[in-house]
């Protein structure tokens, strides 16, 4: 279980996150949505302990996140940011192996090598193994980073849940790879010891794949729950200042949003 209690974060003299409380159960895919500047990415960074709150706290299970050592945290949680820059030449396999660094000292073991290979196969980047990361396209790099991040939390950790945070993970991907990634990350998130929290701009993809949505507006939670409860015309007009047409697929029951 991941929990945020009365989180406050300020920047430039104003509150970016204001009194946000939420719990995130394992075995579900939680997605945070909202307009630009709503506080989505800041909230994820607070949950992942990339940022420290000015008030409130985040707990991983029964433990205050602020009391976890950096190494201990790195063995339990992985974070995929919007863009990853690498300023030096490195083969793809070695970049993916970076996800395993918290789990070994000195040299990677057989288990680390196996996990990297499995993660690369999972995201269809095994063919790039010996290529330089800098030679890849933006979409290929993003898929490699998916493999690196999941390699970090690929297997259960004794006595702890695994925490996966995704901040706009679909950057650079074409629609086929966007859908493929969402299918794979949802499959990973459904494991009973995985807490997965992400940020998406695409409301239709969020509606299709998320088990639970949190709609942010000006640093606060405007709505929290299932897609039918969150993606209402009233909520979306408040958050985005647009009025959507809500469509339901008669065959699948999936909700689709159309905007004029």
N, C-alpha and C positions, 0 to 999 in steps of 0.2 A: 504494500500500500504506500502510495505517495500522498502527502498532504501539505497544503499551503494554508497558513493561518494568518489572516489579517496582514497580508503583505503590503508594504508601502515602499515605493522606489521613486526618488526625485532626481531630476536633472535640470540644470539651468533655472533653478528656482521654482519649478513646477512639478506636480506629481504625475509621473508617467504611469505608475500603478498605484491605485488607491484602495486600500482595505479589501484586497482580494483574498477570498478563502475558497478552497476547493479540495476535493479528494479525488484520487485517481486509482481505480482498482486495477489489479492485474487481469490479464486475459481479455482486455478490450482495447480498441484503438480510439484514443481520445484526440479530437482535433479542435484547435483553437482558430476561430475565424474572426474577421472584422476588417474595417476600413484601414487604410494607411494611417499610421499614427495612433491606432487604438490601443497599443500596448501589447500586441500579440508576441512579438519576438522578445520583448523585455521580460514578459512573464515566463516564457520558456527558458530564458537565460537565468532567471531567478530560480526556477525549479531545478535546473541543471547545475546550479551553484557556479555558473560563470560570472554572475553578478551577485552581490550580497545585498539583501534588503536593508533599508533604513529602519524599518520596523517590521514586526512579524517574524515568522520562521517557516522553514521547510523541513519536513521530516521524511526520512526514508525508513519505512517500517516504524520501529519505536525510537529511532535514533535521529537526533537533530543533525541535519546535513552540515551545519557549521562545525561540528565536532569530528567529522570524518577526515582522516588524513588524505592528502592528494592521491597517494598511491591506492589507498583503500577505495576511495571514490572511483578512481579510474578502472578498477577491476569490476565495478558494479554498474557503471553508467557510461553510455557512449552518446556523443552528440554529433549530428551532421548539420553543419552550418550552410548558409546560402551559397557561399563561394569559398573554395579552398585554394590558396595560392602556394605554390612550391617554387622557391627561388633557386633551386639547385637541381641538376639532372639526377634522376633516380629511376631505376626500372620499376615497372608496375608491381611486380611481385614484392619487392622490398617496401614499396609504399603500403601495400595491403598488410604486410607483416608489422608495420608500425602500430596497427591496431592491437597487436599482441604484446607490445612492449611492457605494459603493466603486469603481465602474467609470468614473466621470466626474468632472470638475472643472467647477464653474460650473453649466452647464445640461446636462440629458440630451440625448443625440443621437438620431438616427433609430433606431439599433440598440437603444438603451435603451427607446424608446417601443414598438418592435415586440415586444421581449421581454416587456414588461409586458402588452401586449395578448394575446400568445400564452399567457402564464401564467394570465391571467384567464379566457381561454376554456377552458383545460385544466381548471380547477376550477369552471367554470360560474358565474362571478361577474361576467361582463361587464355584465350588466343592472344591477349595483349601482354602476357606474363613477362616476356623478355624485352618488350618495347619500352622506350623511355616515356615517362609520364608526360613530358612536354610535347611529345609528338602526337598526342591524342586530341581529338576534337573536344569541344566543351561537353557534349553529351556523354562521350566515352569517359572523360575524366570524372564526371559525376557518378557514373555507374561504378567506376573503380573506387571512388570514395564511399559508395554504399557498401561495397565489399569490405573496405578497411574498417568502417564503423561497426558493421555487424560482426566482424571477426573479433572485435573487442569484447562483445557480450554474447558470443555464439553459443556457449554452453552454460548450463546452470552454475551458479556460484553457491557454494555450501553456506547455508545459514542466511542467505540474502536473496531478495528479488533482483532481477536485472532491469535496468532503467534505460530506455531508448528515447532520445529527444531529437526531433526533426524540425529544423527551421527552414521553411520553404524548400523542401527537398527536390522539387520538380524543375528547378532552374536548369535551363539548357536542354531539357529533354523534349523530344518530339512526342506526339500524342500516344503513339504505340508504346514507347518506353515509360511514359507517365502512367498509363494504365497497368503495364507490367509491374512497375515498381510498387504501385499501390496494392496490387494483388499480393505481391510477395511480402511487403511490410505488414499487411493485415494478417497474413498467414503466420508470420513470426510473432505478431502481437497477441495472437490468440493463445499462445502458450501460457499455462497457468501461473508461471513465475515471472512473466514479462509485463512491465508497466510501460506503455508506449504513448507518448504525447507529441503531437506535431502541430505545425502551423501551415495552413494552406490558404492561398488566395482564391483558388478555383472552388466556388461554392458547390458546383455540381459534382465534382470529384469528392469533395468533403461529404456531401449528402450520400453519395453512392457507397463510400467505403468506411466511414466512421461509425462506430457504435454509439459515440456520445459527442456532442458538439458544445463548445463554449463560445458564445458570441460576445466579443469585447467591444466596448464603446467608451472612448475617452478615459481609458485606464480602469474601467469597472466592468464587472460581468453584467451584461444586459440580459442574457438568457443562457440557460444551461439545461441540457437534456437530450432527448432524441431529436432527430431531424424534423419530425412533424411539429414538435413543440417549439423548436428554435427557429426554423426557417419559415416564419410567418410573414405575411405582407407587412404587418405592423412593425415587427422587429427589424426587418430588412430596410424599411423606410427610415426608421430611427437611426440605424447604424450606417447606412450607405446613402441615404437621401435619394433613393430610387424606389419605384414600386414595381415589383416583379409580377409576372404571371406564373402561377404555380401549376405545374402539369404533373399528372400521375400516369405512369405507364400502365395501361390496363392489364398487361400480361405479367410484368414483373413486380408491379407495385412501387417501382422506384420513383422518387420525387425528382422533378426536373424544373429548374428555374429558367425562365426566359425574360429578357429585358428589352424593352423597346428602345 
